[in-house]
Amino acid sequence: MSVAPQSGPAPAQAPAEVLMEMRDITLRFGGVVAIRGISFDIRAGEIRAIIGPNGAGKSSMLNVINGFYHPQEGEVWFRGQRRKPMKPHQIAHQGIARTFQNIALFKGMSTLDNIMTGRFTRMRAPWWQQAVWAGPAEREEVANRAFVEHIIDFLEIQAIRKTPVGRLPYGLQKRVELGRALAAEPKLLLLDEPMAGMNVEEKEDMSRFILDVNDEFGTTIALIEHDMGVVMDISDRVVVMDYGAKIGDGTPDEVRSNPQVIDAYLGVAHD
């Protein structure tokens, strides 16, 4: 005997697991408090935006996440474990990669070689095998180059793979920097103002690539961005900072309608 399917709303999806959690983070530089007791989390598989006016503490927070700054108070949890103070290269080995507000590429090196530098966390062969390019080092090099070629195809930069990045226009340099970060196969990708200085067409391209990285690679992304149109279009959740404090946290729609956020940042009149 068959049973007719029951109608009604679909069951609510459980929230994704928490990949990173910032708990009561306070960061000081002498007498200046850059971050004031902020807590928020980043869930696996989401695009998490951090926004706020200039001087709000956004870049300082990103530097706490990737281990460049160590907060005086609070805890950083990553993949269910409290993180001890680490150096940035140790954080990279944990699976966190980033791009920078000011492009940090090797201008005299080609696109391919710049992206290859992002594979250092994946290199296992001892230095002496790498020096003579023999045995496991040779096989490792071939595999790393194949992965980098996949990233080059993904980012649609095949035509500039051998071009020194110093000769490339700004928008393409930002794309190469994204490729270098992806080469590390990060679990968490940090993007510091990925659209800064771009024209409309370049912003559209970068937005598409960020969404594709999140969708096709399954990479969790946290980004700082000033273009509110971009933030509201591509983010799953948004945390808002002002003078080092958190003043909003939620979906783009929730943040957009938050009176405190409107007054401090968005600048739209409200009742």
Steps between C-alpha positions, in 0.01 A plus 500: 500500500643834396486802723433842353778748564421752767494863401647779706814704537835330451698445817745779581860429411740472790761778501841407363774407742705783646843508336641794697379683806623829644414527869515840674800617298672816625807638327699801623791696358635686802212716618300453179230231504462370144251223582264507799370166625367373167349154455381340176538176310571387146306194383640241265411567137373855541610841374536717811547875452658738749401862434525839666634853453871570460676449831233261631754223565416270208855440379614454860238228537618331181855514636382332819334225297817424302730525802685820417360668813448329835209643705561594862161360596266238359537170319526387138353156426565321171346167403381436854832570674625804684789644304822581677706801385654410164699668229338566160689215328370258765148631440550440127586137570172474696309589183448878511609712201447866418533777248600855590351845457825609335609241245792291629632316196849438362486752217793357303365145504246356260135434584574127512796537736313738730214253537751217552630678813160432655577126494777518762272360771447193280867423443619194692821392327827588682694800372785292355259308276343829390845639419582217261138450392508124554279225635199614706591867443458459123162329538393766750601780263301346214191463719531857633534643150195307383298645788621853423409457133149403615477825697624698200227345285240560773589871525515535120856635494658250261614779267716662770643187663857587392467879530686677785227625730657847518387551140139407568214746557379537858190284466698204364759536775219466756386185320853356512515572873172314544651210305805489726275479808294223339817305425530428872162320488381695806216394725447870577582771245540858626450779245602853600308742276515283186312765295705803608607717206303299242265629233147363467592224253792383715277493808244286318773255397646480852155452654435213262831334584440535875159337466649224282781434750241466775270282291735280298791467743279508811736758652383700801565871443527798731539836329533868571337717237378859474275454197164437667340385177756220477472412870123475496501297177756233581508464880308248708552692823651836594665625818523879540771680697523862612778648716617149582162378623244272338178685420327249272506135402264304279382444146540781247130589539527510879809719488350729236200573725697540826458867613838503679674378186315753287606787725862392527573379149235463236382860533139439395222687675266294713206550731 
